[in-house]
Amino acid sequence: MKIRNMTIDDIPAVREIGNNSPELSVTEENSPFWSTERLVGWVKAHQDVMLVAEEGGEVVGFQITNIHLPSKVGYLSDLVVDESARGRGIGSQLVELTLEKMREMGVTYVYALTQVENIKIHNLLKKYNFDKCKKMVWFEAQL
Ligand SMILES: CC(C)(COP(=O)(O)OP(=O)(O)OC[C@H]1O[C@@H](n2cnc3c(N)ncnc32)[C@H](O)[C@@H]1OP(=O)(O)O)[C@@H](O)C(=O)NCCC(=O)NCCS
């Protein structure tokens, strides 16, 4: 397994994995994951940490972030490992490398939003010293 930067060519595989994950939270084009247009712009900008985990030439997981350098705030937007590849440390390695890259970029505060009952991601985040804070409600709008 290797972890590398996401490219435009990875987007179909990333969307396939993202769209099969009911744990994600956005509603676009009737799917729970980001549109192709949005992901293309995101990858092309080279501003955020966007990683894929690859096994045998196939994308099996990814981590997407939003990084705001003026405030030094980073958001772990989406972390997903394909169901077939879970429980083998891939999610942990994606988060570890993401945090390392964020630190190198100068980020000093990192947060994540999760569904209340998603124990797996809660356990994973606790492993990396994230504290569980207040329960919030996700609101969304298209502009
Ligand atoms: C959460 C997710 C990314 C974990 O990926 P993974 O590759 O299976 O994770 P790892 O094997 O590295 O496990 C990391 C930690 O997660 C927790 N975890 C993983 N599977 C778990 C399970 N079945 N039950 C409870 N905790 C679990 C553990 O703390 C584990 O650490 P440990 O092995 O040292 O105990 C994966 O389950 C997933 O893609 N889920 C659907 C998408 C999702 O919920 N993303 C987060 C949205 S906010």
The ligand as a MOL file (V3000), in Angstrom:
LIG
                    3D

  0  0  0     0  0            999 V3000
M  V30 BEGIN CTAB
M  V30 COUNTS 48 50 0 0 0
M  V30 BEGIN ATOM
M  V30 1 C -13.2920 5.2680 9.6590 0
M  V30 2 C -12.4480 4.5690 8.5880 0
M  V30 3 C -11.8310 5.5950 7.6690 0
M  V30 4 C -11.3270 3.7830 9.2890 0
M  V30 5 O -10.4570 3.2600 8.2820 0
M  V30 6 P -9.5950 1.9420 8.5370 0
M  V30 7 O -8.5770 1.8270 7.4870 0
M  V30 8 O -10.5050 0.7790 8.7320 0
M  V30 9 O -8.9210 2.3370 9.9270 0
M  V30 10 P -7.7220 1.6200 10.6820 0
M  V30 11 O -7.6230 0.1780 10.3130 0
M  V30 12 O -6.5180 2.4490 10.4970 0
M  V30 13 O -8.2160 1.7440 12.1700 0
M  V30 14 C -8.0050 2.9650 12.8260 0
M  V30 15 C -8.7430 3.0260 14.1340 0
M  V30 16 O -10.1460 3.1920 13.8740 0
M  V30 17 C -10.8620 2.5340 14.9110 0
M  V30 18 N -11.6490 1.4710 14.3030 0
M  V30 19 C -11.4590 0.9140 13.0760 0
M  V30 20 N -12.3910 -0.0460 12.8660 0
M  V30 21 C -13.1730 -0.0650 13.9670 0
M  V30 22 C -14.3160 -0.8430 14.3470 0
M  V30 23 N -14.8210 -1.7870 13.5370 0
M  V30 24 N -14.8830 -0.5790 15.5440 0
M  V30 25 C -14.3780 0.3770 16.3670 0
M  V30 26 N -13.2960 1.1490 16.0660 0
M  V30 27 C -12.7000 0.9040 14.8870 0
M  V30 28 C -9.8350 1.9800 15.8720 0
M  V30 29 O -9.5480 2.9700 16.8380 0
M  V30 30 C -8.6420 1.7940 14.9810 0
M  V30 31 O -7.4170 1.8570 15.6560 0
M  V30 32 P -6.7400 0.5000 16.2360 0
M  V30 33 O -6.7220 -0.4620 15.1090 0
M  V30 34 O -5.3810 0.9550 16.6530 0
M  V30 35 O -7.6240 0.0660 17.3460 0
M  V30 36 C -13.3060 3.5430 7.7770 0
M  V30 37 O -14.0160 2.7250 8.6660 0
M  V30 38 C -14.2860 4.2010 6.8450 0
M  V30 39 O -13.9540 4.5500 5.7110 0
M  V30 40 N -15.5430 4.3910 7.3030 0
M  V30 41 C -16.5760 4.9900 6.4580 0
M  V30 42 C -16.3220 6.4510 6.1760 0
M  V30 43 C -16.2820 7.2730 7.4470 0
M  V30 44 O -16.9930 7.0240 8.4010 0
M  V30 45 N -15.4330 8.2990 7.3980 0
M  V30 46 C -15.3970 9.3040 8.4150 0
M  V30 47 C -16.4410 10.3320 8.1150 0
M  V30 48 S -16.3680 11.6520 9.2690 0
M  V30 END ATOM
M  V30 BEGIN BOND
M  V30 1 1 1 2
M  V30 2 1 2 3
M  V30 3 1 2 4
M  V30 4 1 2 36
M  V30 5 1 4 5
M  V30 6 1 5 6
M  V30 7 2 6 7
M  V30 8 1 6 8
M  V30 9 1 6 9
M  V30 10 1 9 10
M  V30 11 2 10 11
M  V30 12 1 10 12
M  V30 13 1 10 13
M  V30 14 1 13 14
M  V30 15 1 14 15
M  V30 16 1 15 16
M  V30 17 1 15 30
M  V30 18 1 16 17
M  V30 19 1 17 18
M  V30 20 1 17 28
M  V30 21 1 18 19
M  V30 22 1 18 27
M  V30 23 2 19 20
M  V30 24 1 20 21
M  V30 25 1 21 22
M  V30 26 2 21 27
M  V30 27 1 22 23
M  V30 28 2 22 24
M  V30 29 1 24 25
M  V30 30 2 25 26
M  V30 31 1 26 27
M  V30 32 1 28 29
M  V30 33 1 28 30
M  V30 34 1 30 31
M  V30 35 1 31 32
M  V30 36 2 32 33
M  V30 37 1 32 34
M  V30 38 1 32 35
M  V30 39 1 36 37
M  V30 40 1 36 38
M  V30 41 2 38 39
M  V30 42 1 38 40
M  V30 43 1 40 41
M  V30 44 1 41 42
M  V30 45 1 42 43
M  V30 46 2 43 44
M  V30 47 1 43 45
M  V30 48 1 45 46
M  V30 49 1 46 47
M  V30 50 1 47 48
M  V30 END BOND
M  V30 END CTAB
M  END
